[in-house]
Amino acid sequence: MFFQTLYLWSLLLLFLIPILIIGSIILRKTTTIDRFEILIPAGSIFGISIFTFLINIFSFVTPGKIAVNLAYLFLILVGIFVYKLNSKNSNLNFPSKKALLFYLISILIWTSFIFWKGNNALIGSDTNLYYSIAHTFLKGNFPPMAPWQPDLPLSYHIGSSQLLAAFYLFTGLSFEFLHIFFSCF
């Protein structure tokens, strides 16, 4: 069980870490943020947002699976281009020893609490709708039509479903695992 869990996390992080790093690189090269403890979380969210935005753009041209792969490849190419193009001074301000200790303790406590809460939360509400949108998106349903009335365009938040679909395509992990992970993230 431990090795299976380790494998699943490794597979997820294999595709997620480049997105987080590229978001941090683009944010660092295009803004004046130089504090490490702000850049990493903000860049991570920025990278995921750009990836979801690119999935939406490519989905208008090509079906779901191809759009996800093109969005991932394009994000990596843009990240490399921005890293090479802009030669801005990349000195980061790291927290001092005492501040770093409190920063790491805070991250450890909050991460433990959030993952404990996320893993013990009830999966409910609209999660089945998220999963059905994600599954049909990978099959080419874009813009998504309502599952209960196929000729009615779905007026719903679809970015989270597309993100779930993208990482389901890359990793094959269950939607529940991915949903809990990104909720905690």
C-alpha positions as CSV (number, residue, x, y, z in Angstrom):
1,M,0.0,0.0,0.0
2,F,2.8,2.4,0.9
3,F,4.6,1.9,-2.5
4,Q,1.4,2.3,-4.4
5,T,0.7,5.6,-2.6
6,L,4.3,6.7,-3.2
7,Y,3.9,5.8,-6.9
8,L,0.7,7.8,-7.2
9,W,2.2,10.9,-5.5
10,S,5.3,10.6,-7.7
11,L,3.2,10.4,-10.8
12,L,1.1,13.4,-9.9
13,L,4.2,15.5,-8.9
14,L,6.0,14.5,-12.1
15,F,3.4,16.5,-14.1
16,L,2.5,19.1,-11.5
17,I,6.0,20.4,-10.5
18,P,6.9,21.7,-14.0
19,I,3.7,23.7,-14.0
20,L,4.4,25.2,-10.5
21,I,8.0,26.0,-11.4
22,I,7.1,27.6,-14.7
23,G,4.4,29.7,-13.0
24,S,7.0,30.9,-10.5
25,I,9.5,31.7,-13.3
26,I,7.0,33.7,-15.3
27,L,5.9,35.6,-12.2
28,R,9.4,36.3,-11.1
29,K,10.5,37.5,-14.6
30,T,7.5,39.7,-15.1
31,T,7.0,41.3,-11.7
32,T,9.1,42.8,-8.9
33,I,8.4,40.0,-6.4
34,D,11.7,38.9,-4.9
35,R,10.6,37.3,-1.6
36,F,10.9,33.6,-1.8
37,E,8.0,32.9,0.6
38,I,5.6,34.9,-1.6
39,L,6.9,33.9,-5.0
40,I,6.6,30.2,-4.6
41,P,2.9,30.0,-3.6
42,A,1.8,32.9,-5.9
43,G,3.8,31.4,-8.8
44,S,2.3,28.0,-8.2
45,I,-1.3,29.3,-8.4
46,F,-0.3,31.4,-11.4
47,G,1.1,28.4,-13.2
48,I,-2.0,26.3,-12.6
49,S,-4.1,29.3,-13.7
50,I,-2.1,29.7,-16.9
51,F,-2.3,26.0,-17.6
52,T,-6.1,26.0,-17.2
53,F,-6.4,29.1,-19.4
54,L,-4.3,27.4,-22.1
55,I,-6.5,24.3,-21.9
56,N,-9.5,26.5,-22.6
57,I,-7.9,28.2,-25.5
58,F,-6.6,25.0,-27.2
59,S,-10.0,23.3,-26.6
60,F,-11.7,25.7,-29.0
61,V,-9.4,24.3,-31.8
62,T,-8.9,20.7,-31.0
63,P,-10.6,18.0,-28.8
64,G,-9.9,17.5,-25.1
65,K,-6.9,15.1,-24.9
66,I,-5.0,16.8,-27.7
67,A,-5.8,20.2,-26.2
68,V,-4.5,19.2,-22.8
69,N,-1.2,17.9,-24.3
70,L,-0.8,21.0,-26.4
71,A,-1.5,23.2,-23.5
72,Y,1.1,21.4,-21.4
73,L,3.7,21.5,-24.1
74,F,3.0,25.2,-24.9
75,L,3.3,26.1,-21.2
76,I,6.7,24.4,-21.0
77,L,7.9,26.2,-24.1
78,V,6.7,29.6,-22.9
79,G,8.4,29.0,-19.5
80,I,11.7,28.2,-21.2
81,F,11.3,31.2,-23.6
82,V,10.6,33.6,-20.7
83,Y,13.4,32.2,-18.7
84,K,15.9,32.6,-21.5
85,L,14.5,35.9,-22.9
86,N,14.4,38.0,-19.9
87,S,17.8,38.4,-18.2
88,K,16.4,40.2,-15.1
89,N,18.5,39.9,-12.0
90,S,17.2,36.8,-10.3
91,N,18.4,37.4,-6.7
92,L,15.7,36.2,-4.3
93,N,15.3,37.3,-0.8
94,F,15.1,34.2,1.4
95,P,13.8,34.4,5.0
96,S,16.4,34.7,7.7
97,K,17.2,31.7,9.9
98,K,14.5,32.4,12.6
99,A,11.9,33.5,10.1
100,L,12.7,30.5,7.9
101,L,12.1,28.2,10.9
102,F,8.7,29.8,11.7
103,Y,7.9,29.7,8.0
104,L,8.7,25.9,7.8
105,I,6.9,25.1,11.0
106,S,3.8,27.1,9.8
107,I,3.8,25.2,6.5
108,L,4.2,21.9,8.2
109,I,1.3,22.6,10.6
110,W,-1.0,24.0,8.0
111,T,-0.2,21.3,5.4
112,S,-0.9,18.5,8.0
113,F,-4.2,20.1,9.0
114,I,-5.4,20.8,5.5
115,F,-4.6,17.2,4.3
116,W,-6.1,15.7,7.4
117,K,-9.2,17.8,6.9
118,G,-9.3,17.1,3.1
119,N,-8.9,13.4,3.5
120,N,-11.7,13.2,6.1
121,A,-14.1,15.4,4.3
122,L,-17.3,14.1,2.7
123,I,-17.2,14.1,-1.0
124,G,-20.5,15.6,-2.0
125,S,-22.2,18.6,-3.5
126,D,-21.4,18.9,-7.2
127,T,-18.5,16.6,-7.4
128,N,-20.3,14.1,-9.6
129,L,-21.0,17.0,-12.0
130,Y,-17.3,18.0,-11.9
131,Y,-16.3,14.4,-12.7
132,S,-18.8,14.0,-15.5
133,I,-17.7,17.3,-17.1
134,A,-14.1,16.2,-16.8
135,H,-14.8,12.8,-18.4
136,T,-16.8,14.2,-21.3
137,F,-14.2,17.0,-21.8
138,L,-11.5,14.4,-22.5
139,K,-13.9,12.9,-25.1
140,G,-14.2,16.2,-26.9
141,N,-17.3,17.8,-25.2
142,F,-16.3,21.5,-25.4
143,P,-17.9,23.8,-24.8
144,P,-19.6,21.5,-22.4
145,M,-23.2,20.6,-22.8
146,A,-25.4,19.8,-19.7
147,P,-25.4,16.1,-19.0
148,W,-29.2,16.2,-18.2
149,Q,-30.1,18.1,-21.4
150,P,-27.6,17.5,-24.3
151,D,-28.6,20.6,-26.3
152,L,-28.2,23.0,-23.4
153,P,-24.8,24.7,-22.9
154,L,-23.6,24.2,-19.4
155,S,-23.3,27.5,-17.6
156,Y,-21.0,26.3,-14.8
157,H,-17.5,26.7,-13.6
158,I,-15.5,24.4,-15.9
159,G,-11.9,25.3,-15.1
160,S,-11.6,22.9,-12.2
161,S,-13.2,20.1,-14.2
162,Q,-10.6,20.7,-17.0
163,L,-7.8,20.6,-14.5
164,L,-9.1,17.3,-13.1
165,A,-9.4,16.0,-16.6
166,A,-5.8,17.1,-17.5
167,F,-4.3,15.3,-14.5
168,Y,-6.5,12.3,-15.0
169,L,-5.2,12.1,-18.5
170,F,-1.6,12.4,-17.4
171,T,-1.7,10.1,-14.3
172,G,-4.8,7.9,-14.5
173,L,-5.5,8.7,-10.8
174,S,-9.0,8.7,-9.6
175,F,-11.0,11.9,-9.7
176,E,-11.6,11.7,-6.0
177,F,-7.9,11.6,-5.2
178,L,-7.2,14.5,-7.6
179,H,-10.2,16.5,-6.3
180,I,-9.0,16.2,-2.7
181,F,-5.4,17.0,-3.7
182,F,-6.4,20.2,-5.6
183,S,-8.9,21.2,-2.9
184,C,-6.1,21.0,-0.4
185,F,-3.7,22.7,-2.7
